[in-house]
Amino acid sequence: MGHFLEIFATHPPLIERIRRIDPSFDGDLSRVRIGPLERTRAAVRPPMALRPQVRPGRGVLPMNPTQVVSHIGTVGPQQLAYASAVLTSLPEPLRVLAYEPFGARAIVFALLVDHESEGVRAAQLERLGTYAEPALRREVEVILPLVQRLTPELRLPLVSMVVPTLSRLSREQFEGFAAAVRELIESDNQVSLYEYALQRVLLRHLATHYGYGPPPRTAVRSAGLLIGPVRHVLGALAHIGSSQPSDAAGAFTMGIHALGWPGVDPSLPPRNLDLKALDQALNELAAAVPQLKRQILTACASCIGADGRVTLEEGELLRAIADSLGCPVPPLQSLTRVEAVQANPSA
């Protein structure tokens, strides 16, 4: 995830880590306040389908697609402040566990355990026992209450925090870890936007690290060669984020207009939320040259933000798409207002 991950990558004090990225940082965190709000061969095969997004009132942020795209690959003061506040707001036990492979695996598993259905949760923990040693499963159960009380805004930043730690797993440990991630996600035969974003962000980096990533592709300079996968991704985003067909059609049209490529059919494609197809489309788009990638991300942001707002899960999905293209964008919360990210005070 580029520079944003470097904030969490090693053990030196937080101030020192931030100064490695921004030498002008004065070390004063007291003003920081942030508002609430490739698959591997033996690892993750895409679950069946992406669960349609329901737009709840909670966790909705205003969204300016142009502003989002302008921050691609950048780390400004607000993003540094957000990252530092995320780190300091985590419960101490999770901060400690995040820096060693055993604990990092436990954190990811706990993030994927269902928070609402006791039956699903019990089934997940039972299936986890097939892939994880007993001590690791017990650790998941111990930290589960802490993880479940985190605000949703902390979930993907916490995943980003543990990626460097997970790269220290042995190959055998990684394969077991990735298989367990698959099982936890597929436990209910559907995938939420959050689960898909977590899987894509987490395993894209690790699969490449362990030599399981897709083979290098020749750089694509012609927009015409990418129209098919672009329409697929934008169509999926439009269907995911809209409850009415007319809204989906409008979101798709806005995305195509923002794309700015001539000759692209603006009619909404049939609904297809199959994750294998979505993964394949993203892998094809990853071969685009930087200029085309920026245009693709502008279209994705415009599609998701067609109604002028974005839910937390839609924002996580946009980050996962951007990360898939090698053009990560900061968390949307860090682009809006700076207040306080807090774990639930009842923890």
C-alpha positions in Angstrom: 0.0 0.0 0.0 2.8 2.3 -0.6 3.8 4.9 1.9 0.7 4.5 4.0 1.8 1.0 5.0 5.3 2.2 6.0 3.8 4.0 9.0 2.9 0.6 10.5 5.8 -1.5 9.1 8.4 -1.6 11.9 8.9 -1.2 15.6 10.5 2.2 16.0 8.5 4.9 17.9 5.5 6.3 16.1 7.1 9.8 15.8 10.2 8.4 14.2 8.1 6.3 11.7 6.1 9.4 10.7 9.3 11.5 10.2 10.7 8.9 7.8 7.8 9.8 5.5 7.5 13.5 6.4 10.7 15.0 7.8 8.9 18.3 8.5 6.5 16.6 11.0 7.0 18.5 14.3 6.1 15.5 16.5 3.0 17.0 18.0 0.1 14.5 18.0 -2.0 16.4 20.5 -4.0 18.1 17.7 -4.9 14.9 15.9 -8.6 14.2 15.9 -10.3 12.0 13.3 -14.0 11.8 12.7 -16.1 8.7 13.3 -18.1 8.1 11.0 -3.9 -12.7 -6.4 -5.5 -15.4 -5.0 -2.9 -18.1 -4.4 -2.8 -21.6 -5.7 -3.6 -23.1 -2.3 -5.1 -20.0 -0.8 -8.1 -18.0 -1.7 -10.5 -18.9 -4.5 -13.1 -16.2 -5.0 -16.3 -16.8 -3.0 -19.5 -17.1 -5.1 -21.0 -13.7 -5.2 -20.7 -10.2 -3.7 -23.6 -9.3 -1.4 -25.4 -6.2 -2.7 -24.7 -3.1 -0.7 -27.5 -1.7 1.5 -27.0 2.0 2.2 -27.6 2.6 5.9 -27.8 6.0 7.4 -24.8 5.4 9.7 -21.3 5.6 8.3 -22.1 7.7 5.3 -19.6 10.3 4.2 -19.8 13.1 1.7 -17.8 12.3 -1.4 -16.1 14.4 -4.0 -14.7 11.9 -6.6 -12.2 14.5 -8.0 -10.8 15.1 -4.5 -10.4 11.3 -3.9 -8.6 10.7 -7.2 -6.3 13.7 -6.6 -4.9 12.0 -3.5 -3.9 8.8 -5.4 -0.5 7.8 -4.2 -0.1 10.8 -1.9 0.5 11.1 1.8 -0.3 14.5 3.2 -0.5 15.8 6.8 -4.1 14.7 7.2 -3.3 11.2 6.1 -0.4 11.1 8.5 -2.6 12.4 11.3 -5.2 9.8 10.5 -2.7 6.9 10.5 -1.2 8.0 13.8 -4.6 8.3 15.4 -5.6 4.9 14.2 -2.5 3.4 15.7 -2.9 5.1 19.0 -6.6 4.5 19.3 -6.2 0.7 19.1 -6.4 -1.3 22.3 -3.0 -2.1 23.6 -3.3 -5.9 23.3 -4.1 -5.5 19.6 -1.2 -3.2 19.0 1.2 -5.7 20.6 -0.2 -8.7 18.6 -0.1 -6.8 15.3 3.7 -6.9 15.3 4.2 -10.6 15.5 3.0 -13.2 13.0 1.0 -15.3 15.5 -1.0 -12.3 16.7 -1.4 -10.8 13.2 -3.1 -14.0 12.0 -5.4 -14.0 15.0 -6.3 -10.4 14.4 -7.3 -11.1 10.7 -9.3 -14.1 11.7 -11.1 -12.1 14.4 -11.9 -9.4 11.9 -13.6 -12.0 9.7 -15.7 -13.7 12.4 -19.3 -12.8 12.2 -20.4 -10.1 14.8 -24.1 -10.7 14.6 -25.1 -14.3 14.2 -24.0 -16.6 17.0 -24.6 -19.6 14.8 -22.4 -18.4 12.0 -19.8 -17.4 14.5 -19.7 -20.8 16.1 -19.5 -22.5 12.6 -16.6 -20.2 11.6 -14.6 -21.0 14.7 -15.2 -24.7 14.2 -14.0 -24.5 10.6 -11.0 -22.4 11.7 -9.8 -25.3 13.8 -9.1 -27.2 10.6 -6.6 -24.6 9.4 -5.2 -23.1 12.6 -3.4 -24.7 15.6 -5.4 -24.8 18.8 -3.4 -22.0 20.4 -4.2 -19.7 17.5 -7.9 -20.5 17.7 -7.9 -19.8 21.4 -6.2 -16.5 20.8 -8.9 -15.5 18.3 -11.5 -16.3 20.9 -9.7 -14.2 23.5 -9.3 -11.1 21.3 -12.7 -11.4 19.6 -14.5 -9.1 22.1 -11.8 -6.4 21.6 -12.1 -6.7 17.8 -15.9 -6.7 17.8 -15.9 -3.4 19.8 -13.7 -1.6 17.3 -15.5 1.1 15.2 -15.8 0.0 11.5 -13.5 2.8 10.4 -10.6 0.9 12.1 -11.0 -2.4 10.2 -9.0 -1.9 7.0 -6.4 0.3 8.6 -5.8 -2.5 11.1 -5.5 -5.0 8.1 -2.9 -2.6 6.5 -1.0 -2.5 9.8 -0.6 -6.3 9.9 0.4 -6.9 6.3 4.2 -6.3 6.9 4.0 -8.7 9.9 2.3 -11.4 7.9 5.0 -11.3 5.3 7.3 -12.9 7.9 5.2 -16.2 7.8 6.8 -19.3 6.4 5.4 -20.4 3.0 3.5 -23.2 4.7 2.1 -20.9 7.4 1.0 -18.5 4.7 -0.8 -21.2 2.7 -2.7 -22.3 5.8 -3.5 -18.7 6.7 -4.9 -17.9 3.3 -7.0 -21.1 3.2 -8.4 -20.1 6.6 -9.3 -16.6 5.3 -11.1 -18.3 2.4 -13.1 -20.5 4.8 -14.1 -17.7 7.1 -15.3 -15.5 4.2 -17.2 -18.3 2.5 -18.9 -19.6 5.7 -22.3 -18.0 4.7 -21.9 -18.5 0.9 -21.9 -14.7 0.4 -19.4 -12.0 0.6 -19.9 -8.5 1.9 -18.1 -5.5 0.4 -15.9 -5.4 3.6 -14.9 -9.0 3.3 -14.1 -8.6 -0.4 -12.0 -5.5 0.3 -10.2 -7.1 3.1 -9.4 -10.2 1.1 -8.2 -8.2 -1.9 -6.1 -5.7 0.0 -4.6 -8.4 2.3 -3.8 -11.2 -0.2 -2.7 -9.1 -3.2 0.4 -8.0 -1.4 1.1 -11.3 0.3 0.4 -13.5 -2.7 3.0 -11.5 -4.7 5.5 -11.7 -1.7 5.2 -15.5 -1.7 5.4 -15.9 -5.4 1.7 -16.8 -6.0 0.7 -13.6 -7.8 -0.5 -13.5 -11.4 2.3 -13.5 -14.0 3.5 -10.0 -15.2 1.4 -8.6 -18.0 2.6 -6.4 -20.9 1.7 -2.8 -20.2 -1.6 -1.8 -21.9 -1.5 1.6 -23.5 -4.7 1.4 -25.5 -8.0 2.2 -23.7 -9.9 0.2 -26.3 -8.3 -3.0 -25.0 -9.7 -2.4 -21.6 -13.3 -1.4 -22.3 -14.7 -4.8 -21.4 -13.2 -5.1 -18.0 -13.9 -1.4 -17.2 -17.6 -1.9 -18.1 -17.7 -5.0 -15.9 -16.1 -3.3 -12.9 -18.3 -0.2 -13.2 -21.4 -2.3 -13.7 -20.7 -4.3 -10.6 -20.1 -1.0 -8.6 -23.4 0.4 -9.9 -25.4 -2.6 -9.0 -23.8 -3.0 -5.6 -24.4 0.6 -4.6 -27.9 1.1 -5.8 -31.2 -0.3 -4.6 -33.2 0.7 -7.7 -32.4 -0.2 -11.4 -32.7 3.5 -12.4 -30.2 4.5 -9.7 -27.8 1.8 -10.9 -28.2 3.0 -14.5 -27.5 6.6 -13.5 -24.4 5.6 -11.5 -23.0 3.6 -14.4 -23.6 6.4 -16.9 -21.9 8.9 -14.6 -18.9 6.5 -14.3 -18.7 6.1 -18.1 -18.9 9.9 -18.5 -16.1 10.4 -16.0 -14.0 7.8 -17.8 -13.9 9.9 -20.9 -13.1 7.2 -23.4 -14.8 7.4 -26.8 -17.0 4.5 -28.0 -17.9 3.0 -24.6 -21.4 1.7 -24.4 -23.1 3.7 -21.6 -26.0 1.2 -21.1 -25.9 -0.6 -17.8 -24.6 -4.2 -18.1 -26.6 -7.1 -16.6 -26.1 -7.6 -13.0 -23.0 -9.8 -12.4 -21.5 -9.9 -8.9 -19.5 -13.1 -9.4 -16.2 -12.5 -7.7 -14.2 -14.6 -10.1 -15.3 -12.3 -12.9 -14.6 -9.2 -10.9 -11.2 -10.4 -9.9 -10.4 -11.2 -13.5 -11.5 -7.8 -14.6 -9.3 -6.1 -12.0 -6.3 -8.2 -12.9 -6.7 -7.1 -16.5 -7.0 -3.4 -15.6 -3.9 -3.7 -13.4 -1.9 -3.9 -16.7 -3.0 -0.4 -17.8 -0.4 2.4 -17.9 -0.7 5.0 -15.1 -2.6 7.5 -17.2 -5.3 5.0 -18.0 -5.4 3.8 -14.4 -6.1 7.3 -13.1 -9.0 7.5 -15.6 -10.3 4.2 -14.5 -10.2 5.2 -10.8 -11.9 8.5 -11.6 -14.7 6.5 -13.2 -15.0 4.1 -10.3 -15.1 7.0 -7.8 -17.7 8.8 -9.8 -19.8 5.7 -10.0 -19.7 5.0 -6.3 -20.2 8.7 -5.5 -23.0 9.3 -8.0 -25.4 10.3 -5.2 -22.8 12.6 -3.6 -22.1 10.3 -0.7 -20.3 7.0 0.0 -20.8 4.4 2.7 -17.9 3.1 4.7 -18.1 -0.3 2.9 -18.2 1.4 -0.5 -15.1 3.4 0.5 -13.3 0.2 1.5 -14.2 -1.4 -1.9 -12.9 1.7 -3.7 -9.6 1.4 -1.8 -9.4 -2.3 -2.7 -9.9 -1.5 -6.3 -7.3 1.3 -6.3 -4.9 -1.0 -4.4 -5.4 -3.7 -7.1 -4.3 -1.2 -9.7 -1.2 -0.3 -7.7 -2.6 3.2 -7.1 -3.7 3.2 -3.4 -5.8 6.1 -2.1 -5.9 7.1 1.6 -9.0 6.2 3.7 -11.9 8.5 2.8 -12.2 9.6 6.4 -8.8 11.2 6.2 -9.9 13.2 3.1 -13.0 14.7 4.8 -12.7 16.0 8.3 -10.3 15.4 11.2 -11.9 14.6 14.6 -11.3 11.4 16.8 -11.3 7.8 15.9 -12.1 5.9 19.1 -12.7 2.2 19.8 -16.0 1.7 21.5 -15.7 3.2 25.0 -17.5 0.1 26.4 -14.4 -2.0 25.6 
